[in-house]
C-alpha cells in the first residue's frame, strides 16, 4: 500500500509500506501522470486550474525541487523508541518532496535489499537507521556513488564520499535521568538491548548519574533490540530483586514498561516520548531525540551537492536531546534535579561514559 500525506509545511510526502518496493510506486505515479495529461487535453485550461486547487498544489509549487528521502528501519514507525524517533525527525524537515519508509527490517538481509532498491529507484538520500546495517551499507554505497547515504547511530563514514553518519550523545540525557531517578528511587534496574551505539551510551550515562547520586543500579543486556518478552522477563527479575525504578532502551522496552505499570514502579524513557505507553503515574520523564536538529543540516548539505563524509550528532547543547516530563507530577524537586544534572553535564563536571 502507498499513501500520500500533506505535512504542516505544505509539501507532498509519500510513505510506502515494507511490502511494496519503491519501483512500483514510480510506475503508479507515471500512470497517474499520463491519465492526468489525457484529462487536461480533453477538459481545457479551466479544468486544469481546478484540479490544481483540489490537490493543494500548483504547477509552480509541486515540491519537485525537494529531495526524495528513504528510510530503512528495524521496527515499526510507532514503536515509541528508535524508529519512531527518526520518522518524526524526517517528517519535520524542509526541502524534502517525498519520504518513503520500509520499517520492520530487523533482518539485515531484508534491510540491505530495501537500501539497494531505494538507491536503484533514484532516491537522493537513503537513511539506514540501525547500527547493524553498516556492513551492507558500505558495499551498497560503492555501487551507487551518486546517491547520498546516511546511517546511525554511528560515527564511521567508511572513508566514502557518499556516506554520512549520525549519532546521539544519549549518555548526556541518560545521566540527567539517572540523577533524577536517584532522587526518587533507591534501587534501579536497567534493561539494555545490545551494548552498542546510543543504547550503550544511554545505559552508561544513566548508571553513572544514578550512582553519583546515591542509588544502587543493576544492568542486564538482553542481547536483543526487539524481544519484548525477554525485556518483560528481565524487568520482572529486577522487581523480584527489589528494584523500585526501571529504565531501558530500544524498541523492546514496551515489554519492560508493561511490567513497571503492572507492578507500580516508575519508568524513565529514552529515544522517543514513551508517556503514552503506560497509565498515569508511571512514566516520570523521557530523553527525546530531536533528529531534525542535525538531519536538516544533512538534507541541506545533500541539496548543496555534498553527498557524504560528515558526522552529525545530537546532544543537550544543540537541542537535539530534550528532557520531557511524563505522566508523573513534576514537582520542584524533580525540576531542580534535572536542572542541576543538566548544568553539570553541559559544564563537563561529570563523567557520562564508561570505558570498555
VOGU-3710 file (C-alpha; in Angstrom, 3 decimals, decimal comma):
1> xxxxxxxxxx> 0,000/0,000/0,000  1,104/3,567/-0,512  -0,326/6,796/0,769  0,329/10,445/0,113  0,388/12,796/3,101  0,432/16,561/3,297  2,640/17,692/6,204  2,475/21,008/8,013  4,968/22,652/5,670  2,685/22,058/2,685
11> xxxxxxxxxx> 4,995/19,688/0,806  3,921/16,335/-0,547  5,309/13,214/1,037  4,712/9,642/0,033  5,007/6,821/2,515  5,457/3,249/1,300  4,957/0,169/3,418  7,577/-2,554/3,693  5,635/-4,848/1,408  5,822/-2,536/-1,587
21> xxxxxxxxxx> 9,007/-1,810/-3,468  9,748/1,770/-4,489  9,815/0,930/-8,189  6,131/0,042/-8,146  5,266/3,466/-6,792  7,099/5,172/-9,650  5,056/3,163/-12,160  1,886/4,142/-10,306  2,857/7,814/-10,380  3,705/7,581/-14,072
31> xxxxxxxxxx> 0,298/6,086/-14,881  -1,449/8,798/-12,884  0,531/11,460/-14,712  -0,408/10,008/-18,093  -4,054/9,875/-17,097  -3,910/13,488/-15,929  -2,484/14,590/-19,307  -5,390/12,930/-21,109  -7,896/14,685/-18,864  -6,147/18,031/-19,371
41> xxxxxxxxxx> -6,251/17,609/-23,158  -9,973/16,864/-23,036  -11,041/19,351/-20,404  -9,154/22,558/-21,215  -7,251/25,080/-19,108  -10,026/25,930/-16,595  -10,395/22,299/-15,544  -6,619/22,012/-15,095  -6,645/25,009/-12,762  -9,460/23,443/-10,723
51> xxxxxxxxxx> -7,555/20,151/-10,491  -4,514/22,004/-9,178  -6,656/23,573/-6,438  -8,138/20,194/-5,465  -4,716/18,637/-4,838  -3,402/21,630/-2,905  -0,532/22,061/-5,370  0,087/24,440/-8,225  2,119/23,934/-11,371  4,887/26,069/-9,855
61> xxxxxxxxxx> 4,665/24,615/-6,312  4,640/20,838/-6,650  7,594/20,119/-4,352  9,537/18,698/-7,302  12,690/20,578/-6,283  12,917/18,869/-2,885  14,893/15,742/-2,069  13,465/12,254/-2,188  14,381/10,636/1,134  14,032/6,961/2,048
71> xxxxxxxxxx> 14,296/5,369/5,499  15,041/1,726/6,221  14,444/0,919/9,889  14,335/-2,190/12,086  10,964/-1,745/13,813  7,552/-0,143/13,437  7,099/3,571/12,803  5,120/3,851/16,056  7,467/1,815/18,286  7,776/4,681/20,820
81> xxxxxxxxxx> 11,527/4,279/20,517  14,262/4,067/17,890  12,338/4,000/14,610  9,641/6,465/15,632  12,316/8,992/16,543  13,851/9,009/13,052  10,487/9,020/11,252  9,296/12,034/13,239  12,631/13,755/12,670  12,466/13,357/8,878
91> xxxxxxxxxx> 8,825/14,439/8,796  9,852/17,734/10,417  12,378/18,601/7,691  12,048/21,207/4,978  13,413/20,721/1,474  12,018/17,181/1,207  9,497/16,435/-1,532  8,951/12,750/-0,820  9,539/10,425/2,115  9,394/6,640/1,849
101> xxxxxxxxxx> 9,912/4,166/4,668  10,490/0,442/4,911  10,022/-0,435/8,590  10,379/-3,759/10,373  13,609/-4,789/8,617  15,349/-6,239/11,647  16,781/-8,976/9,405  19,879/-7,337/7,940  19,497/-9,063/4,564  15,992/-7,616/4,185
111> xxxxxxxxxx> 17,286/-4,174/5,069  20,080/-4,479/2,514  17,538/-5,314/-0,205  15,459/-2,259/0,682  18,506/0,039/0,784  19,661/-1,148/-2,624  16,161/-0,854/-4,118  15,777/2,738/-2,948  19,165/3,667/-4,397  18,309/1,996/-7,693
121> xxxxxxxxxx> 14,996/3,840/-7,736  16,769/7,196/-7,690  16,180/8,430/-4,144  18,505/11,309/-3,316  19,147/10,273/0,291  18,808/6,791/1,756  18,886/6,559/5,563  19,852/3,179/7,031  18,589/3,584/10,592  20,386/0,872/12,517
131> xxxxxxxxxx> 23,942/0,202/13,635  23,538/-3,364/12,361  23,267/-2,066/8,787  26,854/-0,840/8,488  28,259/-3,866/6,643  25,837/-3,978/3,723  25,634/-0,189/3,544  29,377/0,055/2,994  29,090/-2,259/-0,013  25,913/-0,753/-1,484
141> xxxxxxxxxx> 27,201/2,825/-1,239  30,092/1,924/-3,508  27,659/0,552/-6,089  25,763/3,888/-6,175  28,398/6,653/-5,900  25,924/9,394/-6,897  23,446/8,534/-4,126  23,812/10,024/-0,652  23,591/7,534/2,218  23,422/8,095/5,977
151> xxxxxxxxxx> 23,362/5,620/8,831  23,201/5,614/12,587  23,685/5,575/15,283  27,317/5,533/14,249  30,326/7,758/13,638  32,025/5,821/10,805  31,666/7,017/7,213  33,952/4,243/5,877  36,025/6,977/4,173  33,381/7,068/1,439
161> xxxxxxxxxx> 32,420/10,376/-0,153  28,715/9,464/-0,273  28,215/8,148/3,274  27,374/10,252/6,325  26,827/9,067/9,885  24,682/10,401/12,700  24,674/9,705/16,407  23,117/10,735/19,697  25,047/11,678/22,824  22,439/9,749/24,766
171> xxxxxxxxxx> 24,816/9,362/27,707  24,145/13,040/28,455  20,381/12,734/28,834  20,919/9,336/30,396  22,996/10,927/33,150  20,296/13,530/33,779  17,564/10,877/34,028  19,775/8,736/36,257  20,260/11,646/38,638  16,508/12,275/38,612
181> xxxxxxxxxx> 15,799/8,611/39,287  18,179/8,612/42,240  16,169/11,436/43,791  13,051/9,237/43,686  14,310/5,643/43,946  16,918/3,641/45,859  17,379/0,632/43,537  17,130/0,821/39,766  17,012/-1,887/37,102  18,195/-1,115/33,557
191> xxxxxxxxxx> 17,001/-3,322/30,685  19,604/-2,925/27,934  19,431/-4,444/24,439  22,896/-4,911/22,875  25,840/-2,886/24,183  26,434/-0,800/21,053  25,743/2,716/19,775  23,345/5,012/21,551  21,984/2,094/23,599  25,259/1,583/25,456
201> xxxxxxxxxx> 25,755/5,325/25,803  22,356/5,718/27,439  22,904/2,836/29,844  26,345/4,210/30,764  25,056/7,712/31,380  22,030/6,600/33,388  24,158/4,278/35,514  26,676/6,991/36,371  24,004/9,625/37,023  22,176/7,334/39,431
211> xxxxxxxxxx> 25,305/6,082/41,188  26,756/9,573/41,586  23,577/10,496/43,437  23,452/7,510/45,772  21,251/4,925/44,034  22,059/1,243/43,510  21,964/0,154/39,855  21,686/-3,270/38,196  22,168/-3,623/34,431  21,240/-6,570/32,208
221> xxxxxxxxxx> 21,769/-6,607/28,434  19,258/-8,956/26,788  21,314/-9,176/23,548  18,210/-8,253/21,570  16,744/-4,989/20,329  13,315/-6,458/19,598  12,493/-9,264/22,051  9,731/-7,707/24,150  9,097/-10,942/26,048  12,724/-11,116/27,151
231> xxxxxxxxxx> 12,584/-7,467/28,182  9,489/-8,237/30,254  11,169/-11,198/31,922  14,261/-9,146/32,708  12,168/-6,362/34,225  10,255/-8,912/36,307  13,549/-10,258/37,659  14,537/-6,717/38,677  11,236/-6,314/40,533  11,771/-9,591/42,368
241> xxxxxxxxxx> 15,234/-8,333/43,334  13,799/-5,203/44,960  14,015/-2,553/42,231  11,680/0,420/42,651  12,503/2,125/39,312  13,123/0,787/35,812  14,522/2,119/32,575  15,729/0,713/29,270  16,306/1,494/25,621  15,339/0,192/22,144
251> xxxxxxxxxx> 12,018/-0,948/20,764  11,781/-3,975/23,072  11,265/-1,747/26,119  7,486/-1,820/25,737  7,702/-5,198/27,452  9,541/-3,692/30,412  7,197/-0,697/30,584  4,285/-3,102/30,918  5,943/-4,667/33,956  6,548/-1,238/35,507
261> xxxxxxxxxx> 2,873/-0,393/35,072  1,680/-3,731/36,438  3,968/-3,645/39,478  3,554/0,059/40,266  7,169/1,066/39,528  8,398/4,293/37,991  9,763/4,284/34,405  12,270/6,569/32,679  12,192/6,555/28,871  14,554/7,418/26,051
271> xxxxxxxxxx> 14,690/7,871/22,254  11,011/8,827/21,923  8,299/10,073/24,260  7,036/6,895/25,941  4,435/8,545/28,171  1,508/7,059/26,255  2,802/3,514/26,819  1,616/3,395/30,444  -1,083/4,681/32,757  -0,763/7,919/34,694
281> xxxxxxxxxx> 1,816/7,843/37,450  4,297/5,514/35,703  6,460/7,435/33,216  8,444/10,105/35,056  10,406/11,625/32,170  11,877/10,867/28,756  15,005/11,760/26,864  13,587/12,551/23,417  15,661/12,508/20,221  15,013/15,566/18,052
291> xxxxxxxxxx> 16,803/14,256/14,959  15,615/17,147/12,802  18,182/19,381/14,533  21,005/17,695/12,596  19,106/15,978/9,789  18,142/19,392/8,435  21,859/20,117/8,069  22,289/16,774/6,327  19,454/17,462/3,872  20,761/20,974/3,204
301> xxxxxxxxxx> 24,247/19,590/2,574  22,958/16,969/0,137  20,843/19,582/-1,651  24,002/21,672/-1,965  25,892/18,848/-3,631  27,707/17,235/-0,679  26,753/13,560/-0,743  28,578/12,446/2,382  31,697/12,362/4,525  30,240/14,125/7,586
311> xxxxxxxxxx> 29,169/13,018/11,053  26,152/14,667/12,703  25,442/14,457/16,436  22,528/15,491/18,618  23,197/16,446/22,243  21,845/18,540/25,097  23,743/21,608/23,966  22,346/21,817/20,412  18,808/20,916/21,467  18,834/17,572/19,704
321> xxxxxxxxxx> 18,277/15,877/23,059  15,498/17,149/25,293  14,182/16,018/28,666  10,396/15,892/28,621  8,275/15,042/31,658  5,789/12,191/31,507  2,600/11,474/33,435  4,031/11,834/36,947  3,505/15,267/38,505  6,732/17,231/38,039
331> xxxxxxxxxx> 7,288/18,977/41,354  10,024/21,423/42,286  12,315/18,638/43,488  12,155/16,913/40,099  12,826/20,032/38,076  15,657/21,026/40,408  17,300/17,613/39,991  17,011/17,815/36,196  18,342/21,373/36,056  21,301/20,609/38,321
341> xxxxxxxxxx> 22,288/17,452/36,457  21,895/19,132/33,038  24,113/22,013/34,119  26,760/19,607/35,402  26,758/17,653/32,138  26,979/20,754/29,945  29,793/22,173/32,083  31,776/18,938/31,784  31,805/18,494/35,554  30,738/14,838/35,486
351> xxxxxx> 31,677/11,673/33,611  28,866/10,301/31,471  30,556/7,345/29,722  32,014/4,080/30,997  35,102/2,868/29,163  35,068/-0,585/27,655
//
